[in-house]
Amino acid sequence: MALSTIQLHDVNVPEFLKVLDECQGNVYLVTREGDHLNLKSKLCQLVGLTQLIEGGKIAEAFVVCENPEDERKLFRFNLFGKENS
């Protein structure tokens, strides 16, 4: 199964977490060191996102989705925000 990476920029954290809750499959945050944190886990969300937050928004992040529909959902969220995801 080929997984593609989505690069997120300037993401509103509370809205991003809401979209993550709607995802059906695993969604991984990929760190600069190459670690994969499963964002479906609340503990991993806390650990991973706190490292990336600047001024209440995610400055830059890479996510990988197992489910193609989740990937489309997060891609739309990244481009247009919550109202169109």
C-alpha positions as MATLAB code, in Angstrom:
seq = 'MALSTIQLHDVNVPEFLKVLDECQGNVYLVTREGDHLNLKSKLCQLVGLTQLIEGGKIAEAFVVCENPEDERKLFRFNLFGKENS';
ca = [
       0.000    0.000    0.000;
       1.529    3.334   -1.053;
       1.175    6.112    1.483;
       1.515    9.725    0.438;
       2.628   12.609    2.586;
       0.656   15.810    3.079;
       2.554   18.889    4.167;
       0.465   21.117    6.427;
       1.117   24.829    6.914;
      -0.338   27.372    9.342;
      -3.042   24.965   10.590;
      -5.551   25.894   13.286;
      -4.937   23.241   15.955;
      -8.476   22.887   17.412;
      -9.989   22.568   13.920;
      -7.269   20.137   12.862;
      -8.021   17.930   15.883;
     -11.720   17.916   14.955;
     -10.871   16.745   11.437;
      -8.564   14.056   12.867;
     -11.464   12.752   14.968;
     -13.484   12.328   11.750;
     -10.757   10.236   10.076;
     -11.455    6.508    9.779;
      -7.905    5.155    9.474;
      -4.586    5.889   11.102;
      -3.023    9.285   10.496;
       0.648    9.725   11.318;
       2.607   12.866   12.088;
       6.091   12.502   10.625;
       8.758   14.376   12.558;
      11.910   15.878   11.077;
      13.778   12.953   12.637;
      11.593   10.487   10.726;
       9.494    9.309   13.687;
       5.841    8.455   12.963;
       3.350    9.412   15.700;
      -0.180    8.020   15.348;
      -2.440   11.077   15.620;
      -5.472    8.910   16.341;
      -3.908    8.523   19.808;
      -4.626   11.472   22.107;
      -1.248   10.973   23.818;
       0.588   11.148   20.491;
      -1.430   14.242   19.574;
      -0.245   15.928   22.759;
       3.379   14.903   22.330;
       3.625   15.507   18.595;
       1.632   18.680   18.191;
       3.159   20.541   21.130;
       6.498   20.383   19.323;
       5.026   22.015   16.204;
       2.716   24.700   17.609;
       3.710   28.338   17.210;
       1.224   30.980   18.331;
      -1.717   28.543   18.550;
      -1.234   27.183   15.032;
       0.813   24.372   13.553;
       3.655   26.097   11.754;
       4.622   23.140    9.563;
       3.951   19.422    9.690;
       3.929   16.309    7.552;
       1.148   13.761    7.899;
       0.669   10.353    6.311;
      -2.760    8.699    6.018;
      -3.523    5.004    5.611;
      -7.042    5.695    4.324;
      -7.301    7.553    0.962;
     -10.533    9.278    2.051;
      -8.794   10.610    5.169;
      -5.991   11.874    2.953;
      -8.493   13.757    0.781;
     -10.210   15.155    3.868;
      -6.958   16.458    5.354;
      -5.792   17.795    1.998;
      -9.037   19.791    1.620;
      -8.741   20.996    5.220;
      -5.165   22.138    4.572;
      -6.227   24.084    1.461;
      -9.596   25.483    2.454;
     -10.077   25.135    6.211;
     -12.751   23.263    8.183;
     -15.820   24.541    6.365;
     -14.822   22.728    3.161;
     -13.176   19.575    4.545;
];
